[in-house]
Amino acid sequence: MESINPATEERIATYPEMDAAEVRRRIERAAAGFELWRTTPVEERVVPMRKLAELLRARRDGLGRLMTLEMGKPIVSAEAEVEKCAWVCDFYAEHAAEFLAPRQVASGAAASYVRYDPLGVILAVMPWNFPFWQVFRFLAPALMAGNAAVLKHASNVCGCALAIEELVGAAGFPDGLMATLLIPSGRVAEVVQHPAVRAATLTGSEQAGMAIAAAAGRELKKTVLELGGSDPFIVLADADVAAVAAAAAAARTINCGQSCIAAKRFIVEEPIAEAFTEALVASMQRLKVGDPLDRGNDLGPLARRDLVDELHRQVTQSVAAGAKLLCGGEPTQRVGYYYPPTVLANVLPGMAAFDEETFGPVAPVIRARDADEAIALANQSNYGLGASIWTADPARAERLAAELQAGCVFINEAVKSDPRLPFGGVKRSGYGRELADVGMLEFVNIKTVWRK
Ligand code: NAP
């Protein structure tokens, strides 16, 4: 397994794949750690979790650099990502006792209540786009609930995967409670089948989600799936065009456009469509693309060569189907997997840029006659992760929010994840939730106790 710097195309490191015996040994060590950990009172679990937050903050610069080198995100965002991981650790350290507190239920019994017990070893299959955040938003609640975890990270970020294991070890959790498995995706089913593995979570593509859900289904094990999205960014006719266009460019190009919740379809009411599109092109063209280690740049390269090819196919097919290319649209001729900020106008359902998830800095603009048609277009997608509405009338937007088929709706703000709020999707964006109290309760045994 190898890590390639997407900005230079140079190989940074190679890692030997772990064999079946090593994978078993790691799962069984995590299971042994679980036996110790599950009976550790929540108040004591807080100690290594707080330490983990402290270590993340202390090592922020080095961890940020590692992320940037392995997958190309701008260094400023990489460092912010490490801080956010520390936040989620602190959040669950602070709230776990409250989220896991037994719930008394009046039933006529002498006592009846619900308790939340951990399940065992949970498998996490994670993507490269937020190589720390995706892992920590699963790991912090899972560990605080008393579970153990094994991580199969994306094959291009093995360095991050090992760094996370090292950090958890250094924080003082039981030995091996969290372990990284360096294996390719073809071997995930082998992990799911291990009897000590009690459930699995995957963040990634639909194809990967289907594969793990099928493997877990055969074993009757629970899954949580956080999959792709094609989030609508709805601009109503009363919006402040200049400000919203600037926010649109930022929402599209976060992480060089490689975010599940990046805005991916700009659905604009007819009267302002022309002005919005012009302002969006200007905002996209202002973005600085280049070396992600240079703090002055807004966008780095995409993470892998095949992602550039796939994005370019989507742009080319959309243009061939009638979309109008307003800027960008050709892979940059330089070393590194760069793709320029791109805007497509006149995009319609049936075009690749509308129907598929575009994972890069490509902004398709779609016109809508009125707000009702905007909502209908927004819902005309296989995905249902996030959505945003931009308007001078937020009360109206709250009413429209009820009509949107999405796991979250943000009004006059770009979609984002926050430890305090549930995160997840509907339709082909997956099922289950991460973060907040509900995220923690995905991997527990909700146990009824009844006493006569
Ligand atoms: P991906 O190819 O699905 O990879 C994600 C993870 O799944 C990697 O660890 C990958 O391992 C593994 N995997 C791939 N195919 C598998 C299979 N058949 N069986 C088991 N595991 C498999 O996705 P990606 O390209 O890394 O990430 C981009 C996708 O993730 C986008 O669709 C994006 O929207 C989605 N995403 C969703 C969220 C969310 O919260 N909803 C967040 C971030 C990203 P290998 O690397 O070894 O192939």
Residues whose N, C-alpha, C, O or C-beta is under 5 A from the ligand:
A	BS01	NAP	V125 M126 P127 W128 K152 H153 A154 S155 N156 I183 P184 S185 V188 T203 G204 S205 Q207 A208 A211 I212 E226 L227 G228 G229 S259 C260 S429
